[in-house]
Amino acid sequence: MARRCSQLPLALPPTWGGRRRGAGRKPTPGKKTGVPHRTRPPHVATQPVHATLRTTSAVRCLRSSRAFPAVLRAMTAASRRGFRIIHFSIQDDHVHLLVEADSRERLSGGLRGVAIRIARAVNRAFGRRGAVFGDRYHARALATPREVRHALVYVLMNRKKHDPGTTGLDPCSSARWFHGWREAVRVPEHDTPVVRPRTWLAAVGWRRHGLISIAARPRS
């Protein structure tokens, strides 16, 4: 009579498979932890957004005479229906933007579009290939007049944070096209790379806390 064979149970460690604490790719040594890959919060069209794009370690020259004109042209063309860049500041290895968007889709699509345009422009300017921005954009909604005013100072005066000896208006920002200076500043009427704000907070509301002096400095 043939003997019947039975399958022996295979015991596997309980840690195999599924979600585990500490799993996933670890950040490169010496590199700041990136923006977490979490679902972004809903966007409110009446609230401006402060967004930041950071470059890779291979691109740290966005303010150079070779790169900045290309970056400026890319941003000028980035405002589209439902997405508006109202102010910006270009630093060596990151970009600060104040934007408005009519929906969450317009916001995410617009910021991705800005990053793509700038990356292509920088690569063309330097005759290079490869990634320019090394992480997801960081975005923070501005829900009150005071938050918008703080963001305006932080963005327009950001160079003073990185170079404390800097005075006057940063030529690598939209400061010269800003209409909220306390002092008399001649604002160019043509060739503006930014769009006039349409939200109440960015156009009118922040002024409740006073106009901004050209001597102002951003908070840490």
KAZIBEL-V615914 format. One record per residue. N is the residue number from 1. RES is the residue in one letter. PSI is psi in radians with two decimals (* if undefined). OMEGA is omega in whole degrees, 0 to 359 (* if undefined). D_CENTER is the distance of its C-alpha to the mean C-alpha in whole Angstrom. Layout:
N | RES | PSI | OMEGA | D_CENTER
N | RES | PSI | OMEGA | D_CENTER
This chain:
1 | M | 2.31 | 180 | 77
2 | A | 2.47 | 179 | 73
3 | R | 2.43 | 178 | 71
4 | R | 2.29 | 179 | 68
5 | C | 2.48 | 178 | 64
6 | S | 2.51 | 180 | 62
7 | Q | 2.16 | 178 | 58
8 | L | 2.48 | 179 | 57
9 | P | 2.47 | 179 | 54
10 | L | 1.93 | 183 | 51
11 | A | 2.12 | 179 | 49
12 | L | 2.54 | 177 | 46
13 | P | 2.48 | 182 | 44
14 | P | -0.18 | 183 | 42
15 | T | -0.05 | 181 | 38
16 | W | 2.34 | 177 | 38
17 | G | 2.74 | 177 | 36
18 | G | -3.04 | 184 | 34
19 | R | 2.36 | 182 | 31
20 | R | 2.53 | 178 | 31
21 | R | 2.31 | 178 | 30
22 | G | 0.05 | 181 | 28
23 | A | 2.90 | 178 | 28
24 | G | 2.96 | 182 | 25
25 | R | 2.33 | 180 | 23
26 | K | 2.57 | 180 | 23
27 | P | 2.63 | 178 | 20
28 | T | 2.36 | 179 | 21
29 | P | 2.33 | 179 | 23
30 | G | -0.15 | 181 | 22
31 | K | 2.46 | 178 | 18
32 | K | 2.55 | 177 | 16
33 | T | 2.35 | 184 | 16
34 | G | -3.08 | 179 | 13
35 | V | 2.21 | 181 | 11
36 | P | 2.51 | 179 | 15
37 | H | 1.24 | 178 | 15
38 | R | 2.80 | 177 | 16
39 | T | 2.21 | 182 | 17
40 | R | 2.60 | 182 | 14
41 | P | 2.81 | 177 | 16
42 | P | 2.59 | 180 | 17
43 | H | 2.37 | 177 | 15
44 | V | 2.09 | 187 | 17
45 | A | -0.41 | 181 | 17
46 | T | -0.04 | 182 | 19
47 | Q | 2.16 | 173 | 16
48 | P | 2.87 | 182 | 13
49 | V | 2.35 | 172 | 9
50 | H | 2.03 | 182 | 7
51 | A | 2.57 | 180 | 3
52 | T | 2.31 | 176 | 2
53 | L | 2.22 | 181 | 4
54 | R | 2.43 | 182 | 7
55 | T | 2.96 | 173 | 11
56 | T | 2.98 | 180 | 14
57 | S | -0.29 | 181 | 17
58 | A | -0.25 | 182 | 18
59 | V | 1.80 | 180 | 16
60 | R | 0.79 | 186 | 16
61 | C | 0.58 | 184 | 17
62 | L | -0.39 | 181 | 14
63 | R | -0.02 | 183 | 16
64 | S | 2.77 | 181 | 19
65 | S | -0.37 | 180 | 22
66 | R | -0.63 | 186 | 21
67 | A | -0.72 | 189 | 18
68 | F | -0.78 | 178 | 16
69 | P | -0.66 | 179 | 19
70 | A | -0.70 | 178 | 17
71 | V | -0.73 | 180 | 14
72 | L | -0.77 | 178 | 15
73 | R | -0.67 | 180 | 17
74 | A | -0.73 | 180 | 14
75 | M | -0.62 | 179 | 12
76 | T | -0.60 | 182 | 15
77 | A | -0.03 | 187 | 16
78 | A | -0.41 | 179 | 13
79 | S | 2.17 | 182 | 14
80 | R | 3.10 | 180 | 17
81 | R | 2.10 | 179 | 19
82 | G | -0.07 | 179 | 17
83 | F | 2.24 | 186 | 14
84 | R | 2.27 | 171 | 13
85 | I | 2.03 | 183 | 11
86 | I | -0.38 | 174 | 13
87 | H | 2.79 | 181 | 11
88 | F | 2.86 | 172 | 9
89 | S | 2.24 | 180 | 10
90 | I | 2.10 | 173 | 10
91 | Q | 3.08 | 186 | 12
92 | D | -0.72 | 186 | 14
93 | D | 0.27 | 176 | 12
94 | H | 2.85 | 182 | 8
95 | V | 2.26 | 173 | 6
96 | H | 2.35 | 180 | 5
97 | L | 2.47 | 165 | 5
98 | L | 2.11 | 186 | 8
99 | V | 2.81 | 171 | 9
100 | E | 2.58 | 180 | 12
101 | A | 2.54 | 183 | 14
102 | D | -0.26 | 181 | 17
103 | S | 2.96 | 178 | 17
104 | R | -0.67 | 179 | 15
105 | E | -0.71 | 179 | 16
106 | R | -0.64 | 180 | 15
107 | L | -0.94 | 182 | 11
108 | S | -0.74 | 179 | 11
109 | G | -0.69 | 180 | 13
110 | G | -0.74 | 180 | 11
111 | L | -0.64 | 175 | 8
112 | R | -0.69 | 179 | 10
113 | G | -0.71 | 177 | 12
114 | V | -0.82 | 181 | 9
115 | A | -0.73 | 180 | 9
116 | I | -0.78 | 180 | 12
117 | R | -0.80 | 181 | 13
118 | I | -0.74 | 180 | 12
119 | A | -0.80 | 179 | 13
120 | R | -0.71 | 181 | 17
121 | A | -0.76 | 180 | 17
122 | V | -0.75 | 180 | 16
123 | N | -0.68 | 177 | 19
124 | R | -0.71 | 182 | 21
125 | A | -0.58 | 183 | 21
126 | F | 0.02 | 180 | 22
127 | G | 0.71 | 183 | 24
128 | R | 3.02 | 174 | 23
129 | R | 2.88 | 177 | 22
130 | G | 3.06 | 183 | 20
131 | A | 2.50 | 174 | 16
132 | V | -0.79 | 178 | 13
133 | F | 2.36 | 189 | 10
134 | G | 0.04 | 184 | 12
135 | D | 3.04 | 174 | 10
136 | R | 2.71 | 176 | 9
137 | Y | 2.62 | 173 | 5
138 | H | 2.34 | 183 | 6
139 | A | 2.44 | 179 | 6
140 | R | 2.15 | 179 | 9
141 | A | 2.52 | 180 | 12
142 | L | 1.90 | 192 | 14
143 | A | -0.18 | 183 | 17
144 | T | 2.78 | 177 | 19
145 | P | -0.69 | 180 | 20
146 | R | -0.70 | 178 | 20
147 | E | -0.69 | 179 | 16
148 | V | -0.74 | 179 | 15
149 | R | -0.78 | 178 | 17
150 | H | -0.72 | 181 | 16
151 | A | -0.67 | 177 | 12
152 | L | -0.81 | 178 | 14
153 | V | -0.77 | 183 | 16
154 | Y | -0.74 | 183 | 13
155 | V | -0.92 | 185 | 11
156 | L | -0.52 | 181 | 14
157 | M | 0.36 | 187 | 16
158 | N | -0.49 | 180 | 13
159 | R | -0.55 | 179 | 15
160 | K | -0.42 | 176 | 18
161 | K | -0.70 | 183 | 17
162 | H | -0.43 | 179 | 17
163 | D | 1.53 | 186 | 20
164 | P | -0.38 | 180 | 22
165 | G | -0.08 | 182 | 25
166 | T | 2.43 | 175 | 22
167 | T | 2.86 | 178 | 24
168 | G | -2.88 | 183 | 23
169 | L | 2.42 | 181 | 21
170 | D | 2.09 | 180 | 18
171 | P | -0.27 | 178 | 19
172 | C | 0.57 | 177 | 15
173 | S | 3.14 | 178 | 14
174 | S | 0.32 | 185 | 15
175 | A | -0.63 | 183 | 17
176 | R | -0.26 | 177 | 20
177 | W | 0.20 | 181 | 19
178 | F | 2.34 | 184 | 19
179 | H | 0.26 | 184 | 22
180 | G | 0.44 | 179 | 22
181 | W | 2.50 | 177 | 23
182 | R | -0.66 | 179 | 27
183 | E | 2.91 | 178 | 28
184 | A | 2.03 | 179 | 29
185 | V | 2.24 | 179 | 27
186 | R | 2.08 | 183 | 28
187 | V | 2.16 | 178 | 25
188 | P | 2.44 | 181 | 25
189 | E | -0.25 | 184 | 26
190 | H | 2.88 | 177 | 25
191 | D | 0.62 | 178 | 23
192 | T | 2.33 | 180 | 20
193 | P | -0.07 | 182 | 16
194 | V | 2.94 | 182 | 15
195 | V | 2.44 | 177 | 17
196 | R | 2.36 | 180 | 19
197 | P | 2.57 | 179 | 17
198 | R | -0.32 | 178 | 20
199 | T | 2.60 | 179 | 19
200 | W | -0.70 | 182 | 22
201 | L | -0.78 | 184 | 19
202 | A | -0.45 | 183 | 17
203 | A | -0.67 | 188 | 20
204 | V | -0.81 | 191 | 23
205 | G | -0.76 | 184 | 22
206 | W | -0.43 | 182 | 21
207 | R | -0.25 | 176 | 24
208 | R | -0.45 | 183 | 26
209 | H | 0.25 | 173 | 25
210 | G | 2.59 | 176 | 26
211 | L | 2.94 | 187 | 24
212 | I | 2.33 | 178 | 22
213 | S | 2.57 | 178 | 24
214 | I | -0.16 | 177 | 23
215 | A | -0.01 | 182 | 24
216 | A | 2.68 | 177 | 22
217 | R | 2.52 | 181 | 20
218 | P | 2.61 | 174 | 17
219 | R | 2.76 | 179 | 18
220 | S | * | * | 17
